[in-house]
Amino acid sequence: MTPRERYCQTLLFGQPDKIPLQPGGPRESTLAAWRCQGLPEGANYHQVLLETLGVEPEPTQPAVGLGVSFRMIPQFEEEVLEHREGHYVVRDWMGAITEISDQFDYTYIRAAKDFVTRKWHKFPVSSRQDWEENMKWRYAPDDPQRFPTDLAERGARLQGRDYVAGLHFNGPFWQLREWLGFENLCLLMAEDPAFVEELAGFWTDFIARTLARVLEHFAPDYTMISEDMAYKMHSMISPAMTRHFLGPSYQRWVPQLKAGGCPLVCVDSDGFIGELIPLWIGYGVHCTVPVEVAAGNDLVAFRERWGRQMAFMGGLDKRALAQGGATMEAEVRRVVPPLLCQGGYIPGCDHGVPPDISWPNYVAYSRLLAQLTGWL
């Protein structure tokens, strides 16, 4: 099978020849630690891992990027507003005023390059006037900068691919939180629900109209909706509020994606998702990731409860992987064999791989995973 066929067959409860080997990826601090523990300086960690395990890398066609943006256009101009007491205060590209340690810079706000703690001082939308004047106009779905001029050509080149290609965009909770801030969003859900409904409806329509153009030329293997909306042990808003404010987005997007040839609609949310999974199933979502164990998620229990209604990626406790040895092996064997025999599961670390998972422990964990998933 090609990597594309294997990925889809696995998450759609089909008959893959083996399971994709995706132990999880490191961030900058993890790579720095690994280079002191045996990973050669400048080497690609994944290539070294495969060589160490004796797994032959699978050649694939050169990847074609779709080049479509779901972000605001134009973005805000990034600017360091203040440097004080070991911290930068920055206006980021999303328009928020954010504070980070000066051991980093504001490029760490653009992407998840490392495990960085940030403090938010102000968000770009605090009133309807802010929304109309500062934000709404930045999300024109027909902005020519949103699509490459050769979109049709790229779509044609992607049709015969042997690698996995998908779409990524924010869900309504994630996006409204970026505009309003978490606390303000939750307060407005209670105090001004009409405004929240307006913002969520706008985001729903923006995504749907942008997708309509994309799906004319490209059928993604998966769509990943970023929707961090859970704490440890509970979701951030109630199931009733989730249905009311977020449900209309999924009820519009999921059928649209399926009609456009996308077989897998996935949701990415940290925290405890046990209250959210039945809602996602009802909306037609196929898969969720990363299923953090420390938040109270248990893949074995989830599979017993929901069976083949939901596929999973991740779900292996990063704390056990960090301990290595018997503790690591017990965690992998607790989760992986029971789920693999039923399908619908790609095992991996339950978030980005942190620096306390040493390079030797990562290799040992990946070797066990490769054995269980059919690579060794």
Backbone hydrogen bonds, N-H to C=O, Kabsch-Sander energy under -0.5 kcal/mol:
donor,donor_aa,acceptor,acceptor_aa,energy
4,R,162,D,-1.9
6,R,2,T,-2.7
7,Y,3,P,-2.3
8,C,4,R,-2.1
9,Q,5,E,-2.7
10,T,6,R,-2.2
11,L,7,Y,-2.2
12,L,8,C,-1.7
13,F,10,T,-1.4
14,G,9,Q,-3.8
19,I,373,T,-2.2
22,Q,20,P,-1.0
22,Q,347,P,-0.6
27,R,353,V,-0.8
28,E,113,K,-2.6
31,L,27,R,-2.5
32,A,28,E,-2.3
33,A,29,S,-1.8
34,W,30,T,-2.6
35,R,31,L,-2.0
36,C,32,A,-0.6
36,C,33,A,-1.1
37,Q,34,W,-1.5
39,L,34,W,-2.4
43,A,40,P,-1.8
45,Y,43,A,-0.6
48,V,44,N,-2.3
49,L,45,Y,-2.5
50,L,46,H,-2.4
51,E,47,Q,-2.3
52,T,48,V,-2.6
53,L,49,L,-2.3
54,G,50,L,-1.7
55,V,50,L,-2.4
56,E,54,G,-0.5
65,G,63,A,-0.5
69,S,146,R,-2.1
73,I,138,R,-2.8
76,F,93,W,-2.5
79,E,91,R,-2.0
81,L,79,E,-0.8
81,L,89,V,-2.7
82,E,89,V,-1.6
84,R,87,H,-2.5
87,H,84,R,-2.0
88,Y,100,I,-3.0
89,V,82,E,-2.9
90,V,88,Y,-0.6
90,V,98,T,-3.7
91,R,79,E,-2.9
92,D,90,V,-0.7
92,D,96,A,-2.5
95,G,92,D,-1.9
97,I,122,K,-2.7
98,T,90,V,-3.3
98,T,96,A,-0.7
99,E,119,K,-3.3
100,I,88,Y,-2.1
101,S,117,T,-0.5
102,D,86,G,-2.5
104,F,101,S,-1.7
108,Y,105,D,-2.3
109,I,106,Y,-1.4
110,R,106,Y,-0.8
111,A,107,T,-1.1
113,K,111,A,-2.2
116,V,114,D,-1.3
119,K,99,E,-2.2
121,H,97,I,-3.2
122,K,97,I,-1.3
125,V,179,W,-2.2
126,S,124,P,-0.5
131,W,127,S,-2.1
132,E,128,R,-2.6
133,E,129,Q,-2.8
134,N,130,D,-2.8
135,M,130,D,-0.7
135,M,131,W,-1.1
136,K,131,W,-3.1
138,R,135,M,-2.2
139,Y,136,K,-1.7
143,D,140,A,-1.8
146,R,143,D,-2.1
147,F,144,P,-0.9
151,L,148,P,-1.3
154,R,150,D,-2.6
155,G,151,L,-2.6
156,A,152,A,-2.1
157,R,153,E,-2.2
158,L,154,R,-1.8
159,Q,155,G,-0.8
159,Q,156,A,-0.7
161,R,158,L,-1.5
167,L,222,Y,-1.8
169,F,224,M,-1.8
171,G,226,S,-3.4
175,Q,171,G,-2.5
176,L,172,P,-2.6
177,R,173,F,-2.1
178,E,174,W,-1.6
179,W,175,Q,-1.6
180,L,176,L,-3.0
181,G,177,R,-2.2
185,L,181,G,-2.5
186,C,182,F,-2.4
187,L,183,E,-2.4
188,L,184,N,-2.5
189,M,185,L,-1.9
190,A,186,C,-0.8
190,A,187,L,-0.8
191,E,187,L,-2.9
192,D,188,L,-2.3
195,F,192,D,-1.0
196,V,192,D,-1.4
197,E,193,P,-2.7
198,E,194,A,-2.1
199,L,195,F,-2.4
200,A,196,V,-2.9
201,G,197,E,-2.5
202,F,198,E,-2.2
203,W,199,L,-2.4
204,T,200,A,-2.5
205,D,201,G,-2.2
206,F,202,F,-2.7
207,I,203,W,-2.5
208,A,204,T,-2.3
209,R,205,D,-2.6
210,T,206,F,-2.2
211,L,207,I,-3.1
212,A,208,A,-2.0
213,R,209,R,-1.2
214,V,210,T,-1.9
215,L,211,L,-3.5
216,E,212,A,-0.6
216,E,213,R,-0.6
217,H,214,V,-2.0
218,F,214,V,-1.6
221,D,165,A,-3.0
222,Y,165,A,-0.6
223,T,264,L,-2.0
224,M,167,L,-3.1
225,I,223,T,-0.6
225,I,266,C,-2.7
226,S,169,F,-2.1
226,S,224,M,-0.6
227,E,268,D,-2.9
229,M,270,D,-0.5
231,Y,234,H,-2.8
233,M,231,Y,-0.5
233,M,295,A,-1.9
236,M,229,M,-2.8
237,I,229,M,-0.5
242,T,238,S,-2.5
243,R,239,P,-2.6
244,H,240,A,-2.1
245,F,241,M,-2.9
246,L,241,M,-0.6
246,L,242,T,-1.8
247,G,242,T,-1.6
249,S,246,L,-1.1
250,Y,246,L,-1.3
251,Q,247,G,-2.6
252,R,248,P,-1.1
253,W,249,S,-3.0
254,V,250,Y,-2.0
256,Q,252,R,-1.3
257,L,253,W,-2.9
258,K,254,V,-2.5
259,A,255,P,-2.6
260,G,256,Q,-1.4
261,G,258,K,-1.6
262,C,257,L,-2.5
266,C,223,T,-3.3
266,C,264,L,-0.5
267,V,287,C,-2.1
268,D,225,I,-2.5
269,S,267,V,-0.6
269,S,289,V,-1.8
272,F,231,Y,-3.3
273,I,271,G,-0.6
276,L,273,I,-1.0
277,I,273,I,-2.3
279,L,276,L,-0.5
280,W,276,L,-2.6
281,I,277,I,-2.8
282,G,278,P,-1.8
283,Y,279,L,-1.4
284,G,280,W,-0.6
284,G,281,I,-1.3
285,V,280,W,-2.4
286,H,265,V,-2.7
287,C,265,V,-1.4
288,T,311,A,-1.6
289,V,267,V,-1.6
291,V,269,S,-0.5
295,A,292,E,-0.6
296,G,293,V,-2.2
297,N,292,E,-1.4
302,F,298,D,-2.7
303,R,299,L,-2.8
304,E,300,V,-1.9
305,R,301,A,-1.9
306,W,302,F,-3.1
307,G,303,R,-2.2
309,Q,306,W,-2.1
310,M,307,G,-0.8
311,A,286,H,-3.2
312,F,344,G,-2.1
313,M,288,T,-1.8
314,G,346,I,-2.0
315,G,290,P,-2.6
316,L,348,G,-1.8
317,D,315,G,-0.5
320,A,317,D,-0.6
321,L,317,D,-2.0
322,A,318,K,-1.8
323,Q,319,R,-1.1
324,G,320,A,-1.2
327,T,324,G,-0.9
328,M,324,G,-1.6
329,E,325,G,-2.4
330,A,326,A,-2.5
331,E,327,T,-1.8
332,V,328,M,-2.4
333,R,329,E,-2.7
334,R,330,A,-1.6
335,V,331,E,-1.4
336,V,332,V,-2.7
339,L,335,V,-1.6
340,L,336,V,-2.9
341,C,337,P,-1.8
342,Q,339,L,-1.1
343,G,339,L,-1.3
344,G,10,T,-1.7
346,I,312,F,-2.0
348,G,314,G,-1.0
349,C,23,P,-2.1
350,D,316,L,-2.1
353,V,25,G,-2.6
357,I,354,P,-1.7
358,S,356,D,-1.0
362,Y,358,S,-2.7
363,V,359,W,-2.5
364,A,360,P,-2.3
365,Y,361,N,-2.6
366,S,362,Y,-2.7
367,R,363,V,-2.3
368,L,364,A,-1.9
369,L,365,Y,-2.3
370,A,366,S,-2.7
371,Q,367,R,-2.0
372,L,368,L,-2.2
373,T,369,L,-2.0
374,G,371,Q,-0.6
375,W,370,A,-2.5
376,L,370,A,-1.4
